[in-house]
């Protein structure tokens, strides 16, 4: 029994030493670290990392060990099949060329997106967007809709004699807003038919219009309230403006690159546009 403490101490020390060794080994791993090989074809840790980053969201939630082993199995199986291909088809070569071009271009776009956008640039873009733009007026109105001008005149006379607008709308209006007292809520320019909007703009708060004819019939309109819609702040548009500036920088870069490059484009009529559907050409 006297040997047990020394034994357990030695075992614990060995376990700690092994853990430290594993940690050191893991710390030295890079994207080029070989995870598996198949007849000399290597699968690297970087390939696993990239493949995992592209997995659908439902697979991203799985435990790392499950994903790791699953990806290794997938890549091994793919390599086994790939090794049986004696001659690489033209379509594979073309697909790889397209993918490489896309990935390289994507790297440049990503680098641009990571560049910070200055407050000065954001303010300039904000000022340019709203240069000369005035806050729009919004209106809160109610109306009573009837079929004829005569009925509208009668409704106005009732209101002039002290009738309550909402109660009169409930009793007389044929429109869908009648049961709610004719209330239309808040609306801005362009949301109502032109004749109705023009009448509302001419009214003062609390005033009632003369009969207004639209395609729906005859209206008696009351302007309840007006307000001014404030312009959005820079902070509210910060993300949108940042994207706009980055897109403008990308467009500018493309224009500069195109101006400096020697580009040959298809001459008009040189190609039958339907050729892009001809998959048989990829079998050559």
Phi, psi and omega in degrees: 000330182295341181277344187299313181302317180295323181295311181294324178296317179295318179298316179297320180296319179296320180296317179296321179296319179294318179298317179297321179296316177299316181299317179297318181295318180295323181295333182273355183286144179231181178296337181272356180299129182280125179266319180207161176219147181228106181050042178091347176275125188261143171249124186255163177299323179299322178295321177295316181299314181296317182295320179295321181296340182261003181290149173300158187303323184295331179277337179295338184276350182289155178301148184302323182293323178294315180294315181303307183294323178295320180290321177300314179300318180298314182290324177297314179298319178297318181292322177301315179291319181298325182292342179276351182279111184283324181227127183284121181297155180301322183296328177291316179300317180293317180298319179295321179296317178297317181295318180295316179299314181297317181294319179294317178296321179299325178297319179294317179297318179297320179297319177296319182294333181277348180288129181295143176262126185289156176298326179297317180293321178295317180295320179296319179293321178296313181297321180294322182293323187251016177298119179079001181271126178259146176302139182276145175278143173240152186234144172242115186225163172232158178210160174239121183255127177228174188274329186233161177295323180300317179296321179297319179296320178298319180297317180298320178298319178298318180293321179296330180277003175106006179294145179286132185297312184296318180294323178293321178297319179296327183272327190247332190288136177265357181278164181295341180274355182307309182301336180262022177080017178081006184291133178252351181074198183272140175210154181248182180304137177087355183270343178244162177298150188305317183297319180292315181297318180300320179294319181296317183299327182282344185276152168265158181303131180089349183277157180242137186280166164287171178303132181241122181264133172226183179296345183266345182140212180248133184245145164246118191249138174239127177271113183278316187196153173233156176206163179253127178281118181292149175292146177298146180280166178300318181297324179293333182254009186304312181296316181296317180292323177299314178298319179298314181295317179296322178294320178296321177294320178295316179299319179295319178297316180298320178296319179294315180296319180294323180293328182270348185264158173264105186245129175246122181252160180299137174287150181299128179085358183288335183231142169281117186301334182290351180297336182291352176261359186271087180292340180298334180295336180282352180270356181289000000 
